[in-house]
Amino acid sequence: MANAPKIVLWDIETSHNLAAVFNLAHNDYINPDNILQERYIVCAAWKTLGEKKISAAATIDHIDYEVDPHNDKHVVTKLHDVLSDADVIVAHNGDQYDIKFTEGRMLYHGLPPLPPIVKLDTLKTARNRFLLNSNKLDYLGNFLGVGRKKPTTNGLWLGVLKGNRDAVREMVRYNKQDVALLERVFLKLRPYMDNHINQQLFKEGMGPNTCPRCGSTRTKSKGLHHTITQVYQRRVCLKCGGWYRSRKAEKPARTEVRVL
């Protein structure tokens, strides 16, 4: 059994659709038949939590890039392998965008479905737990004092669509910085994530002193947690600050029976 779950932080950068329109003033609806080039994944970046290296795959890695600069099969296939090997995947707005877009491209390229994976979304945590001025990754990084997104040059996405190699390389650098920032924001938000995978399941012999979120054994008992029918020991992690309760009930909670 592994000592810890493999947690992969990831992000994708996607292209425009290329479509034919009659004018720029009234183009609220564009017939799908007018799509000349489907949007695709320009590059993907990822890293394993706790490791330094940030890896990436991009369309320019394909040997036939000059012939077809919009071919993302190499990127999608690599991402399929990376995500399939993870116990947990973390993304910002991943549930609504990254995973759906990625699986759509996997479907297009004839790849099999991904296995069941625990998905954590920093955008969802920020939106559900706090009332901040913005839930964007750049804002969160600045608000939490852990960094900012990398600025991009004007016309970067159009340069990518035109097959400019330098534009794709800049996109990869931008993508990697997003993943680096995502990790730092994730570590700040992790104590607030109720759906985080339980680290105790990956460490044999681990007792209630192990934090289920970060795996630290530096935890402290602080009172009791009462449910309707049970009483549990309440603990706090001295490393990440997260709270949790013991898996085993301490004793049955008292119940009162009223006679009407």
C-alpha positions in Angstrom: 0.0 0.0 0.0 1.3 3.5 -0.9 2.2 5.8 2.0 0.1 8.7 0.5 -2.4 9.2 -2.3 -1.0 10.5 -5.6 -2.4 14.0 -5.8 -2.0 15.6 -9.3 -2.5 19.3 -9.8 -3.3 20.1 -13.5 -4.5 22.8 -15.9 -5.1 23.1 -19.6 -5.0 25.9 -22.1 -7.4 25.8 -25.0 -7.8 27.5 -28.3 -10.5 29.5 -30.0 -13.0 27.9 -32.3 -12.4 29.2 -35.9 -15.8 30.0 -37.4 -17.2 31.9 -40.4 -19.5 34.9 -39.6 -21.1 37.4 -41.9 -20.4 40.4 -39.6 -19.1 41.4 -36.2 -22.2 43.2 -35.0 -24.7 40.4 -34.8 -23.1 37.0 -34.1 -24.8 35.9 -30.9 -25.6 32.5 -32.5 -23.2 30.8 -34.9 -24.4 27.7 -36.7 -22.1 24.7 -35.9 -21.8 24.1 -39.6 -19.9 27.4 -39.7 -17.1 26.0 -37.5 -14.0 25.8 -39.7 -11.6 24.6 -36.9 -12.8 22.9 -33.6 -11.3 24.3 -30.4 -8.6 22.0 -29.0 -6.1 21.7 -26.1 -3.0 23.8 -26.9 -1.1 22.5 -23.9 -1.5 20.9 -20.5 0.6 21.2 -17.4 0.7 19.1 -14.3 2.7 18.3 -11.2 2.4 15.8 -8.3 1.9 17.4 -4.9 5.1 17.4 -3.0 7.3 17.1 -6.1 9.2 20.1 -7.6 8.9 19.2 -11.3 6.1 20.7 -13.4 5.6 18.7 -16.6 3.8 19.8 -19.8 2.7 18.6 -23.2 1.9 20.8 -26.1 0.8 20.7 -29.7 4.4 21.7 -30.8 5.6 18.3 -29.5 3.9 16.6 -32.4 6.2 15.6 -35.2 3.7 16.8 -37.8 3.1 20.2 -36.2 3.9 22.1 -39.3 1.4 20.1 -41.3 -1.4 20.3 -38.7 -0.7 22.8 -35.8 -4.1 22.1 -34.3 -3.6 18.4 -33.7 -3.9 17.8 -29.9 -4.0 14.0 -29.9 -0.5 13.8 -28.4 -1.5 16.2 -25.6 -4.8 14.5 -24.9 -3.2 11.0 -24.9 -0.5 12.1 -22.4 -3.1 13.8 -20.2 -5.2 10.6 -20.2 -2.2 8.7 -18.9 -1.4 11.2 -16.2 -4.9 11.6 -14.9 -5.5 7.8 -15.0 -2.5 7.3 -12.7 -3.7 9.7 -10.1 -5.7 9.0 -6.9 -6.8 12.7 -6.7 -6.8 15.5 -9.3 -6.9 19.1 -8.4 -7.9 22.0 -10.8 -9.4 25.5 -10.6 -12.9 25.3 -12.2 -11.9 21.8 -13.1 -15.4 20.3 -12.6 -17.1 22.7 -15.0 -14.4 23.3 -17.5 -11.1 21.4 -17.5 -12.3 17.9 -17.0 -15.3 18.3 -19.3 -13.3 19.8 -22.1 -10.6 17.2 -21.7 -12.9 14.3 -21.8 -14.6 15.7 -24.8 -11.3 15.7 -26.6 -10.6 12.2 -25.4 -14.0 11.1 -26.8 -13.0 12.8 -30.1 -9.7 10.9 -30.3 -11.3 7.5 -29.4 -9.7 7.2 -26.0 -11.4 5.1 -23.3 -13.1 6.8 -20.3 -11.0 7.8 -17.4 -11.2 5.6 -14.3 -13.1 6.9 -11.2 -10.8 9.6 -9.7 -11.4 11.9 -6.7 -11.7 15.5 -8.1 -11.0 18.6 -6.0 -11.9 22.0 -7.3 -10.4 25.1 -5.7 -12.9 27.3 -7.3 -15.8 25.4 -5.7 -14.1 25.5 -2.3 -13.6 29.3 -2.6 -17.2 29.8 -3.8 -18.9 27.5 -1.3 -16.9 28.4 1.9 -16.2 32.1 1.6 -17.7 35.4 0.3 -14.7 36.9 -1.5 -14.6 39.7 -4.0 -13.5 37.2 -6.7 -12.9 33.5 -6.9 -10.5 33.7 -9.9 -7.2 31.9 -9.4 -5.2 35.1 -9.9 -7.2 37.0 -7.3 -7.0 34.1 -4.8 -3.2 33.9 -5.2 -2.8 37.6 -4.6 -5.4 37.7 -1.7 -3.7 34.8 0.0 -0.2 36.2 -0.6 1.1 33.2 -2.6 1.6 34.7 -6.1 0.0 35.8 -9.3 -0.7 34.4 -12.7 1.9 35.1 -15.5 1.0 38.0 -17.7 0.5 37.2 -21.4 1.3 39.3 -24.5 -1.5 40.7 -26.7 -2.7 38.4 -29.4 -1.2 35.3 -27.8 -4.2 33.1 -28.5 -4.5 34.3 -32.1 -0.8 33.5 -32.5 -1.4 30.0 -31.3 -4.3 29.6 -33.7 -2.1 30.7 -36.6 0.5 28.0 -35.7 3.2 30.3 -34.2 5.6 28.1 -32.3 6.8 31.0 -30.1 3.2 31.7 -29.1 2.7 28.0 -28.1 6.0 28.1 -26.1 4.7 31.2 -24.2 1.4 29.5 -23.6 3.3 26.5 -22.0 5.1 28.9 -19.7 1.9 30.6 -18.8 0.3 27.1 -18.2 3.1 26.0 -15.9 2.8 29.1 -13.8 -0.9 28.4 -13.4 -0.1 25.0 -12.0 2.5 26.4 -9.6 0.1 29.0 -8.3 -2.7 26.4 -8.1 -0.6 24.3 -5.8 0.0 27.2 -3.4 -3.7 28.1 -3.4 -4.7 24.5 -2.9 -2.5 24.2 0.2 -4.2 27.3 1.7 -7.7 26.0 0.9 -7.2 22.3 1.8 -8.1 22.6 5.5 -11.5 23.8 4.3 -12.1 20.9 1.9 -14.7 18.5 3.3 -14.4 16.2 0.2 -10.6 15.6 0.4 -9.5 12.0 0.2 -8.7 10.4 3.6 -5.0 10.1 4.0 -5.5 7.5 6.7 -6.6 5.0 4.0 -3.2 5.0 2.5 -1.0 4.5 5.6 -1.1 1.1 7.3 -1.4 1.2 11.0 -2.4 4.9 11.0 -4.6 5.8 14.0 -6.8 8.8 14.8 -3.7 10.9 15.3 -3.2 11.2 11.5 -4.7 14.2 9.7 -7.0 12.8 7.0 -6.2 15.8 4.7 -2.4 16.4 4.8 -1.3 13.1 6.5 0.5 14.8 9.4 0.6 13.1 12.8 1.0 16.4 14.5 -2.7 16.6 15.6 -4.3 17.4 18.9 -7.5 16.4 20.6 -9.8 19.4 21.2 -13.2 18.5 22.6 -16.0 16.4 21.3 -18.2 16.4 18.2 -21.8 15.5 18.9 -24.2 14.1 16.3 -27.8 13.2 16.9 -26.9 9.7 18.1 -23.1 9.5 18.7 -20.2 11.4 20.2 -16.8 11.6 18.5 -13.4 12.9 19.5 -12.7 16.2 17.8 -9.1 16.8 16.6 -7.2 19.6 14.9 -4.2 19.3 12.7 -1.3 21.4 13.9 0.3 21.4 10.4 -2.5 22.4 8.0 -5.0 23.6 10.6 -7.9 21.3 9.4 -10.4 19.9 11.8 -11.7 16.3 11.8 -13.4 13.8 14.0 -12.4 10.3 15.1 -13.7 7.5 12.9 -15.0 5.6 15.9 -17.6 6.9 18.3 -16.6 7.5 21.8 -19.9 6.7 23.4 -23.6 7.0 22.5 -25.0 10.5 22.9 -27.7 10.9 25.5 -31.3 11.0 24.2 -34.4 12.3 25.9 -37.8 10.8 25.4 -40.7 13.1 25.9 -44.1 11.8 26.9 -46.8 13.9 25.3 
